[in-house]
């Protein structure tokens, strides 16, 4: 046996949809406003996961411009019909309103890293859909949302048959189940003559859970299990919190496992906060004498360490990227063991920027050479500044997921900002309303008030440390640096703390105070948040969109707990 150390896919990997095809297990996760859309990982033992591709083209037109933070691609559901991979998902364009303004799409591919068909819109009752392939027929599961005043946002689980060729509805939509508690994310399987609905219950925060219902008939009626299959809502001391949104899979040997989202909270004076976002975990499942699934360890709390079947002599797919911890293993002693790594795929040696493949991500569109150029200067990435860090439209930003509560990131930047509208640097980021940023930019001469007269030619090149949260933006430090010279910027996080620094005469020099890293979390602020903290590079030019900055030596090292 092999031991899986949860979370098996670490840092911003929520809503896992798990399937098995032959000897491989595949998991698709939510990407929200970030590209690449719908990352897919694979494993042969449920413990060691590698990036296997993504659903390219999931966003019609290749853009999610304008979608709100934590909008975009929600809860993809992966399936296999014996010949092709299928994925169904929802693009959510409104958050915090009675209307989600959503569209549900289906795409297929012969291989997860191959070409996916153009997305086709299907019946869009709500978010978190799934497909059920059964006896040659195709069924679409979904939750329904009642937007009317007095209506329930989560008004039950519905089932619609789709024509396999046209994806148009066949017959009417059937209501399968309603429940006093919030239920969503339905997954359907058949076992021993029972149809089992695996449901996300109670929302996606600390009250999250998994509830199972079953019926002898596909269309119901469905009976709810009297106890949850999985939850941590009753115990804040369980190390894996927010456990929910699950899917069951059977191994070739007939054993059963469950994928689910989870989070590793920091316990702060403000309560639990999860800057790493929601992650992917697995649990072992057995079936009780009455035919209900139960966690193998008993109860309903997730385990950190889970025994899973060994894979045998599996070899990693050429070019694939290990998921979870940076070396793809189940444990690391700390930062020292990772000092030579350069941020997973898309990085080579010390430059770390040889390509823009996974794990690089960008908001609301894929990188393209018009603003992210890897050819202009070998070993560097040249970013052309566009809109600012709070834009929902065209940011020049590349980032990677932070996967542990201790991390270190650094990069060398070379740029010549001439106005306060031009800036480039290093950012720790949750979304457009929560980020920390150390930027190379322009400022008035020392002692001169901030009057916006950069066109006079006078001024200085500075490092500006900015903190942004839902309340306001604050400049916390301003340090003059030499104009036109490359400068190395860095940041360290340790639990709730983040500190920025730069290299001066080869010595790390702190910039500004210790900052509250826990604000870059799902659990800070007043709005819905579903992603996780990332570290990255960015550039802006609010006037001419011509300013460029060159970056090299990007290194993100995430250490053990």
C-alpha positions as CSV (number, residue, x, y, z in Angstrom):
1,X,0.0,0.0,0.0
2,X,0.9,3.7,-0.5
3,X,0.1,6.5,1.9
4,X,-1.6,9.6,0.4
5,X,-0.8,12.8,2.4
6,X,-3.8,15.1,2.2
7,X,-4.3,17.5,0.5
8,X,-3.0,15.5,-2.5
9,X,-3.3,18.6,-4.8
10,X,-2.3,21.5,-2.7
11,X,-3.1,25.2,-3.0
12,X,-6.2,26.5,-4.9
13,X,-7.5,23.3,-6.3
14,X,-11.2,23.2,-5.3
15,X,-14.3,21.2,-6.4
16,X,-12.4,18.1,-7.5
17,X,-14.2,15.8,-9.9
18,X,-12.6,12.4,-9.8
19,X,-12.9,9.6,-12.4
20,X,-10.9,6.5,-13.3
21,X,-10.0,5.5,-16.9
22,X,-8.1,2.3,-17.1
23,X,-5.1,2.5,-14.8
24,X,-5.3,6.3,-14.5
25,X,-7.3,8.5,-12.1
26,X,-8.1,12.0,-13.3
27,X,-9.2,15.1,-11.3
28,X,-10.6,18.3,-12.8
29,X,-10.8,21.4,-10.5
30,X,-12.3,24.8,-10.7
31,X,-10.4,27.7,-12.2
32,X,-12.8,30.6,-11.7
33,X,-11.4,33.8,-13.3
34,X,-8.0,32.3,-13.9
35,X,-6.4,30.7,-17.0
36,X,-5.6,27.9,-17.8
37,X,-9.2,27.0,-17.5
38,X,-10.1,23.7,-15.8
39,X,-6.8,22.2,-14.8
40,X,-6.7,18.4,-14.9
41,X,-4.3,16.3,-12.8
42,X,-3.7,12.5,-13.1
43,X,-2.4,9.8,-10.9
44,X,-2.0,6.0,-10.8
45,X,-2.2,5.6,-7.1
46,X,-4.4,8.5,-5.8
47,X,-1.4,9.7,-3.8
48,X,1.0,11.2,-6.3
49,X,-0.6,13.6,-8.8
50,X,0.8,15.4,-11.8
51,X,-0.6,18.1,-14.0
52,X,-1.9,16.5,-17.2
53,X,-3.5,19.3,-19.2
54,X,-6.4,21.6,-19.1
55,X,-9.6,22.3,-21.0
56,X,-8.4,24.8,-23.5
57,X,-11.1,26.9,-25.0
58,X,-13.5,26.4,-22.0
59,X,-14.3,30.1,-22.1
60,X,-16.0,31.0,-25.3
61,X,-14.0,33.5,-27.2
62,X,-11.0,32.7,-25.0
63,X,-11.8,35.5,-22.6
64,X,-13.4,35.9,-19.1
65,X,-13.0,39.7,-19.3
66,X,-15.3,41.5,-16.9
67,X,-16.3,38.5,-14.8
68,X,-16.2,39.3,-11.1
69,X,-13.6,38.0,-8.7
70,X,-14.4,34.3,-8.0
71,X,-16.7,34.3,-11.0
72,X,-15.9,32.5,-14.2
73,X,-15.5,28.7,-14.4
74,X,-17.2,26.9,-11.5
75,X,-17.1,23.2,-10.5
76,X,-16.3,21.3,-13.7
77,X,-17.4,17.7,-13.7
78,X,-15.3,15.2,-15.6
79,X,-16.7,11.9,-17.0
80,X,-15.8,9.1,-19.5
81,X,-18.2,7.3,-21.8
82,X,-15.9,4.5,-22.8
83,X,-14.5,6.5,-25.8
84,X,-14.2,10.2,-24.9
85,X,-13.7,12.5,-22.0
86,X,-16.5,14.8,-21.2
87,X,-16.6,17.9,-19.1
88,X,-19.5,20.0,-18.0
89,X,-19.1,23.2,-16.2
90,X,-20.7,26.6,-15.5
91,X,-19.4,30.1,-16.3
92,X,-20.8,32.4,-13.6
93,X,-20.9,36.1,-14.5
94,X,-22.7,37.6,-11.5
95,X,-21.9,37.2,-7.8
96,X,-23.8,38.6,-4.9
97,X,-27.0,39.2,-6.8
98,X,-30.2,37.1,-7.0
99,X,-29.2,36.2,-10.6
100,X,-26.0,34.3,-11.2
101,X,-26.2,35.1,-14.9
102,X,-24.7,31.8,-15.7
103,X,-24.2,29.5,-18.7
104,X,-23.5,25.7,-18.6
105,X,-21.3,24.2,-21.2
106,X,-20.2,20.8,-22.4
107,X,-16.9,19.9,-24.1
108,X,-15.3,16.6,-25.1
109,X,-11.9,15.3,-26.0
110,X,-10.2,12.0,-26.8
111,X,-7.3,12.8,-24.4
112,X,-7.2,15.3,-21.5
113,X,-4.1,17.0,-23.0
114,X,-5.6,16.9,-26.5
115,X,-7.9,19.1,-28.4
116,X,-11.3,19.8,-26.7
117,X,-14.3,20.6,-28.7
118,X,-15.8,24.1,-28.8
119,X,-18.0,24.4,-25.7
120,X,-21.7,23.9,-26.4
121,X,-24.3,25.5,-24.1
122,X,-26.8,23.2,-22.4
123,X,-29.7,23.6,-20.1
124,X,-28.5,26.1,-17.4
125,X,-30.6,25.6,-14.3
126,X,-27.8,26.4,-11.9
127,X,-24.1,25.9,-11.2
128,X,-22.1,22.7,-10.3
129,X,-23.6,20.4,-13.0
130,X,-22.6,16.8,-13.7
131,X,-23.1,14.3,-16.6
132,X,-24.4,10.8,-16.0
133,X,-23.7,8.2,-18.8
134,X,-26.0,5.2,-18.4
135,X,-27.1,2.5,-20.7
136,X,-26.3,4.5,-23.8
137,X,-28.1,7.6,-22.6
138,X,-26.8,11.0,-21.3
139,X,-28.3,12.8,-18.4
140,X,-27.5,16.3,-17.0
141,X,-27.7,16.8,-13.3
142,X,-27.8,20.2,-11.7
143,X,-29.1,22.3,-8.9
144,X,-31.9,24.8,-9.6
145,X,-31.8,28.4,-8.4
146,X,-35.0,30.3,-7.7
147,X,-34.2,34.0,-8.1
148,X,-37.7,35.3,-7.3
149,X,-38.2,37.3,-4.1
150,X,-38.9,34.7,-1.4
151,X,-37.4,31.9,-3.6
152,X,-34.6,29.6,-2.4
153,X,-31.1,30.1,-4.0
154,X,-30.7,26.3,-3.7
155,X,-34.1,25.0,-4.7
156,X,-33.3,21.3,-5.3
157,X,-31.6,18.9,-7.6
158,X,-32.9,18.4,-11.1
159,X,-32.2,15.9,-13.9
160,X,-32.6,16.4,-17.7
161,X,-31.9,13.9,-20.4
162,X,-29.8,15.2,-23.3
163,X,-29.5,14.0,-26.9
164,X,-26.0,12.7,-27.2
165,X,-25.4,14.3,-30.6
166,X,-27.2,17.7,-30.3
167,X,-27.1,18.0,-26.4
168,X,-30.6,19.4,-26.6
169,X,-33.1,18.3,-23.9
170,X,-35.0,15.1,-24.4
171,X,-38.3,15.2,-22.6
172,X,-38.8,17.4,-19.6
173,X,-36.7,18.2,-16.5
174,X,-37.4,16.1,-13.4
175,X,-37.0,17.2,-9.8
176,X,-35.0,14.6,-7.9
177,X,-34.6,16.0,-4.4
178,X,-35.2,19.0,-2.2
179,X,-33.7,19.4,1.2
180,X,-34.0,22.0,4.0
181,X,-30.3,22.4,4.0
182,X,-28.4,23.8,1.0
183,X,-27.5,21.0,-1.4
184,X,-25.6,21.3,-4.7
185,X,-22.9,19.6,-6.8
186,X,-24.8,16.4,-7.5
187,X,-22.9,13.3,-8.7
188,X,-24.7,10.1,-9.6
189,X,-23.5,6.5,-9.7
190,X,-25.1,3.0,-9.8
191,X,-24.2,0.2,-7.4
192,X,-26.1,-3.0,-6.5
193,X,-29.3,-1.8,-8.1
194,X,-29.2,1.6,-6.2
195,X,-28.8,5.0,-7.8
196,X,-26.7,7.1,-5.4
197,X,-26.7,10.9,-5.4
198,X,-23.5,12.3,-3.8
199,X,-24.3,15.9,-2.8
200,X,-22.4,18.9,-1.5
201,X,-24.2,20.2,1.5
202,X,-24.3,23.3,3.7
203,X,-22.3,25.7,1.5
204,X,-18.6,25.8,0.7
205,X,-17.2,27.3,3.9
206,X,-16.5,25.8,7.3
207,X,-20.1,24.4,7.4
208,X,-19.4,22.3,4.2
209,X,-20.2,18.6,4.0
210,X,-21.2,15.7,1.9
211,X,-24.6,14.0,2.1
212,X,-25.7,10.9,0.1
213,X,-29.2,10.0,-1.1
214,X,-30.3,6.9,-3.0
215,X,-33.2,5.5,-5.0
216,X,-34.1,2.3,-6.8
217,X,-35.1,4.4,-9.8
218,X,-33.1,7.0,-11.6
219,X,-35.8,9.6,-11.4
220,X,-36.5,8.9,-7.7
221,X,-37.9,9.3,-5.1
222,X,-34.5,9.7,-3.3
223,X,-34.0,8.9,0.3
224,X,-31.4,11.0,2.2
225,X,-28.9,9.2,4.4
226,X,-29.5,10.1,8.1
227,X,-25.8,11.1,8.7
228,X,-23.3,13.0,6.6
229,X,-20.7,11.0,4.7
230,X,-18.1,13.8,5.3
231,X,-18.0,17.1,7.2
232,X,-16.0,19.0,9.8
233,X,-18.7,21.5,10.7
234,X,-18.9,20.0,14.2
235,X,-15.2,20.3,15.1
236,X,-12.9,23.3,14.3
237,X,-9.9,21.4,15.6
238,X,-9.9,18.9,12.7
239,X,-6.8,19.8,10.6
240,X,-8.6,19.4,7.3
241,X,-11.5,21.9,7.4
242,X,-14.3,22.7,4.9
243,X,-14.5,19.1,3.8
244,X,-17.1,18.7,1.0
245,X,-18.0,18.6,-2.7
246,X,-17.1,14.9,-3.2
247,X,-17.1,12.2,-5.9
248,X,-16.8,8.4,-5.5
249,X,-14.6,6.2,-7.6
250,X,-14.0,2.5,-7.7
251,X,-10.5,1.0,-8.1
252,X,-9.8,-2.0,-10.4
253,X,-9.7,-4.1,-7.2
254,X,-13.2,-3.1,-6.2
255,X,-12.2,-0.6,-3.4
256,X,-13.8,2.8,-3.1
257,X,-12.3,6.2,-2.6
258,X,-13.7,9.7,-2.4
259,X,-12.3,12.9,-3.7
260,X,-13.3,16.1,-1.9
261,X,-12.3,19.7,-1.4
262,X,-10.7,20.7,1.9
263,X,-8.7,23.6,3.5
264,X,-5.9,24.0,6.0
265,X,-6.8,27.0,8.1
266,X,-4.6,29.4,10.0
267,X,-6.1,30.0,13.5
268,X,-6.0,33.8,13.9
269,X,-7.4,36.2,16.4
270,X,-10.0,36.9,13.8
271,X,-11.0,33.2,13.5
272,X,-9.9,30.6,10.9
273,X,-8.5,31.9,7.6
274,X,-7.4,29.8,4.6
275,X,-5.0,31.7,2.4
276,X,-4.1,28.6,0.5
277,X,-7.7,28.3,-0.7
278,X,-9.6,25.1,-1.0
279,X,-7.6,22.0,-2.0
280,X,-8.1,18.5,-3.2
281,X,-8.0,15.5,-0.8
282,X,-8.9,11.8,-1.0
283,X,-10.5,9.4,1.6
284,X,-11.1,5.7,1.7
285,X,-14.7,4.5,1.7
286,X,-16.4,1.3,2.6
287,X,-20.1,0.3,2.3
288,X,-22.0,-0.6,5.4
289,X,-24.5,-3.5,5.8
290,X,-27.4,-1.3,4.7
291,X,-25.6,-0.2,1.5
292,X,-24.6,3.3,2.5
293,X,-21.0,4.6,1.9
294,X,-19.0,5.4,5.0
295,X,-15.5,6.6,5.7
296,X,-13.2,3.7,6.3
297,X,-11.8,5.2,9.5
298,X,-15.4,5.7,10.8
299,X,-17.2,8.9,11.6
300,X,-17.3,11.7,9.1
301,X,-14.0,13.6,9.6
302,X,-11.3,13.5,6.9
303,X,-7.9,11.9,7.6
304,X,-4.6,13.6,6.7
305,X,-3.0,10.3,5.9
306,X,-4.9,7.6,3.9
307,X,-3.7,4.3,2.6
308,X,-4.3,3.8,-1.1
309,X,-3.4,1.1,-3.5
310,X,0.2,1.2,-4.9
311,X,0.5,2.0,-8.6
312,X,3.2,-0.5,-9.5
313,X,5.9,0.5,-12.0
314,X,4.2,3.7,-13.2
315,X,6.3,6.3,-15.0
316,X,5.5,10.0,-15.2
317,X,4.2,11.3,-18.5
318,X,7.0,13.2,-20.3
319,X,6.7,16.9,-19.6
320,X,4.1,16.4,-16.9
321,X,4.3,18.4,-13.7
322,X,4.0,17.0,-10.2
323,X,1.1,18.3,-8.2
324,X,0.9,18.9,-4.5
325,X,4.3,19.5,-2.9
326,X,6.9,20.7,-5.3
327,X,8.8,17.5,-5.7
328,X,5.6,15.4,-6.1
329,X,6.3,13.5,-2.9
330,X,4.2,13.0,0.2
331,X,6.4,15.1,2.5
332,X,9.2,17.5,2.6
333,X,11.5,18.5,5.5
334,X,11.3,22.2,4.8
335,X,12.5,25.0,2.7
336,X,16.1,23.8,2.5
337,X,15.2,20.8,0.5
338,X,13.6,22.9,-2.2
339,X,16.2,25.6,-2.6
340,X,17.2,24.4,-6.1
341,X,13.7,24.2,-7.5
342,X,12.3,27.0,-9.7
343,X,8.6,26.9,-9.5
344,X,7.6,23.7,-11.2
345,X,6.7,23.6,-14.9
346,X,7.4,26.6,-17.1
347,X,10.7,27.1,-15.4
348,X,14.3,25.9,-16.0
349,X,17.1,26.3,-13.6
350,X,17.5,29.7,-12.0
351,X,15.6,31.7,-14.6
352,X,12.3,30.2,-13.8
353,X,10.6,31.9,-16.8
354,X,11.5,29.7,-19.8
355,X,7.9,29.3,-20.7
356,X,4.4,30.3,-19.7
357,X,3.0,26.8,-19.1
358,X,1.5,25.5,-15.9
359,X,1.9,26.4,-13.1
360,X,1.8,29.9,-14.5
361,X,-1.7,31.4,-14.4
362,X,-3.2,34.7,-15.6
363,X,-6.5,36.4,-14.9
364,X,-9.4,36.3,-17.3
365,X,-7.3,35.4,-20.5
366,X,-4.4,33.3,-21.5
367,X,-1.0,35.1,-21.8
368,X,-0.1,36.1,-25.3
369,X,3.0,37.6,-26.9
370,X,1.4,41.1,-27.2
371,X,1.8,41.6,-23.4
372,X,3.9,38.6,-22.2
373,X,6.9,38.1,-24.5
374,X,9.5,35.3,-23.8
375,X,11.4,35.8,-27.1
376,X,12.4,39.5,-26.9
377,X,15.2,38.7,-24.3
378,X,16.2,35.1,-23.9
379,X,15.9,34.0,-20.3
380,X,13.5,36.8,-19.4
381,X,9.8,37.6,-19.6
382,X,8.9,41.0,-20.9
383,X,5.6,42.3,-19.7
384,X,3.9,45.2,-21.4
385,X,2.0,47.2,-18.9
386,X,-1.7,47.5,-19.4
387,X,-4.5,48.1,-16.9
388,X,-4.0,48.3,-13.1
389,X,-4.2,45.4,-10.5
390,X,-7.8,46.0,-9.8
391,X,-9.0,45.7,-13.4
392,X,-11.5,43.0,-14.4
393,X,-10.4,43.3,-18.0
394,X,-6.8,43.5,-19.2
395,X,-4.1,43.0,-16.6
396,X,-0.5,42.0,-17.3
397,X,-0.1,39.6,-14.5
398,X,1.4,36.1,-14.3
399,X,1.2,34.2,-11.0
400,X,1.6,30.7,-9.4
401,X,-0.3,29.1,-6.6
402,X,1.1,29.2,-3.1
403,X,0.8,25.7,-1.8
404,X,2.1,25.9,1.8
405,X,1.9,28.2,4.8
406,X,5.6,28.9,4.5
407,X,6.8,30.2,1.2
408,X,9.5,32.3,-0.4
409,X,9.4,34.0,-3.7
410,X,11.8,36.2,-5.5
411,X,12.4,37.7,-9.0
412,X,14.7,40.2,-10.7
413,X,13.1,43.1,-12.5
414,X,14.5,45.6,-14.9
415,X,12.4,48.6,-15.9
416,X,12.5,52.4,-16.3
417,X,9.2,53.8,-15.1
418,X,8.7,57.5,-16.0
419,X,5.4,58.2,-14.4
420,X,3.3,57.1,-11.4
421,X,1.1,55.3,-13.9
422,X,3.9,52.9,-14.8
423,X,4.9,50.2,-12.3
424,X,6.2,46.6,-12.3
425,X,7.1,44.2,-9.6
426,X,6.3,41.3,-7.3
427,X,2.8,40.6,-5.9
428,X,1.1,38.4,-3.4
429,X,-2.4,38.3,-4.6
430,X,-5.9,36.9,-3.8
431,X,-8.0,39.0,-6.1
432,X,-8.5,42.6,-7.3
433,X,-9.6,43.7,-3.8
434,X,-6.9,41.9,-1.8
435,X,-3.2,42.0,-2.7
436,X,0.2,43.0,-1.5
437,X,2.6,44.4,-4.0
438,X,6.2,45.7,-4.1
439,X,6.6,47.7,-7.3
440,X,9.3,49.5,-9.1
441,X,7.7,52.8,-10.1
442,X,8.1,56.7,-10.3
443,X,7.7,59.2,-7.5
444,X,8.1,62.9,-7.0
445,X,11.5,64.2,-5.7
446,X,11.9,63.6,-2.0
447,X,10.1,66.2,0.0
448,X,7.8,67.3,-2.9
449,X,4.1,66.7,-2.4
450,X,2.2,64.1,-4.5
451,X,0.9,66.5,-7.2
452,X,1.0,64.3,-10.3
453,X,3.5,66.5,-12.3
454,X,5.6,63.7,-13.6
455,X,5.8,65.3,-17.1
456,X,8.2,68.0,-15.7
457,X,10.9,65.4,-15.9
458,X,12.0,65.6,-12.3
459,X,11.5,62.6,-10.1
460,X,13.0,59.4,-8.8
461,X,12.8,55.6,-9.2
462,X,11.4,54.0,-6.1
463,X,10.1,50.8,-4.6
464,X,6.6,51.2,-3.4
465,X,5.0,48.8,-1.0
466,X,1.2,48.7,-1.4
467,X,-1.4,46.9,0.6
468,X,-4.9,46.6,-0.7
469,X,-8.0,45.1,1.0
470,X,-11.7,45.6,0.6
471,X,-11.6,48.8,2.7
472,X,-8.8,50.8,1.1
473,X,-5.3,50.8,-0.5
474,X,-2.4,51.9,1.6
475,X,1.2,52.7,0.7
476,X,3.3,51.4,3.5
477,X,6.9,52.2,2.3
478,X,8.8,54.1,-0.3
479,X,12.4,53.4,-1.0
480,X,14.6,55.2,-3.6
481,X,16.7,52.9,-5.8
482,X,19.1,53.3,-8.7
483,X,17.4,54.1,-12.0
484,X,17.6,51.6,-14.8
485,X,19.4,48.8,-13.0
486,X,18.1,45.3,-12.4
487,X,16.8,44.8,-8.9
488,X,15.9,41.6,-7.1
489,X,12.6,41.7,-5.1
490,X,11.4,39.0,-2.7
491,X,8.8,38.1,-0.1
492,X,8.5,35.5,2.6
493,X,5.3,34.2,4.2
494,X,5.1,32.3,7.4
495,X,1.6,31.6,8.7
496,X,-0.2,34.9,9.0
497,X,2.9,37.0,8.3
498,X,4.3,38.3,5.0
499,X,7.4,40.4,4.6
500,X,8.8,42.0,1.5
501,X,12.5,42.7,0.8
502,X,15.0,43.6,-1.9
503,X,18.6,43.0,-2.5
504,X,20.9,45.9,-1.8
505,X,24.7,45.2,-2.1
506,X,23.8,41.5,-2.0
507,X,22.0,41.8,1.4
508,X,18.3,41.3,1.9
509,X,16.9,44.6,3.0
510,X,13.3,44.6,4.4
511,X,10.8,47.0,2.9
512,X,8.0,48.1,5.2
513,X,6.3,46.4,8.1
514,X,5.3,42.8,8.6
515,X,1.9,42.4,6.8
516,X,-1.1,40.2,7.4
517,X,-0.9,37.4,4.9
518,X,-4.2,35.9,6.2
519,X,-6.2,38.7,4.6
520,X,-5.4,37.0,1.2
521,X,-7.8,34.2,2.0
522,X,-11.3,32.9,1.3
523,X,-12.4,34.0,4.8
524,X,-11.5,37.7,4.8
525,X,-13.8,40.5,3.8
526,X,-17.5,40.7,3.1
527,X,-17.8,39.2,-0.3
528,X,-17.8,35.6,-1.5
529,X,-14.3,34.3,-2.2
530,X,-13.5,30.9,-3.7
531,X,-9.9,30.9,-5.0
532,X,-6.6,31.2,-3.1
533,X,-3.4,33.2,-2.7
534,X,-0.8,33.3,-5.6
535,X,2.6,34.9,-6.0
536,X,3.5,36.6,-9.3
537,X,4.8,39.4,-11.4
538,X,2.9,42.2,-13.0
539,X,3.3,45.4,-15.0
540,X,1.0,48.4,-15.6
541,X,0.9,51.4,-17.8
542,X,-2.3,53.3,-17.2
543,X,-1.7,56.0,-19.9
544,X,0.1,54.7,-22.9
545,X,0.0,50.9,-22.4
546,X,3.6,50.9,-23.8
547,X,5.8,50.6,-20.7
548,X,7.7,47.3,-20.5
549,X,9.4,45.5,-17.7
550,X,11.8,42.5,-17.9
551,X,11.7,39.7,-15.3
552,X,14.1,36.9,-14.6
553,X,15.0,34.4,-11.9
554,X,11.5,33.8,-10.7
555,X,11.6,31.3,-7.8
556,X,8.7,30.2,-5.7
557,X,9.5,27.8,-3.0
558,X,6.8,26.4,-0.8
559,X,7.9,24.5,2.3
560,X,6.4,21.9,4.6
561,X,4.1,22.7,7.5
